[in-house]
Amino acid sequence: MTGKSIYTRFRLAAGLAWALAVLVAMLETARALRTGKPLRNDLVPLIIDGECW
């Protein structure tokens, strides 16, 4: 990341790109893990709709 912000005319779009990137990364990781060897332990992806500070 370059640290540059993406400006749009929509207020809610500020964090949307980041949230979608994280979601896509989680889904792609889950897909990749299903095609490989079975894991020794369970892996449960957690997707929440809020931020914890």
TAHU-V932525 format. One record per pair of residues at least 24 apart in sequence whose ideal C-beta (glycine too) atoms are under 6 Angstrom apart, sorted by sequence separation. I is the first residue (numbers start at 0). J is the second residue. If there is no record, write none. Layout:
i & j
I & J
I & J
//
This chain:
none
//
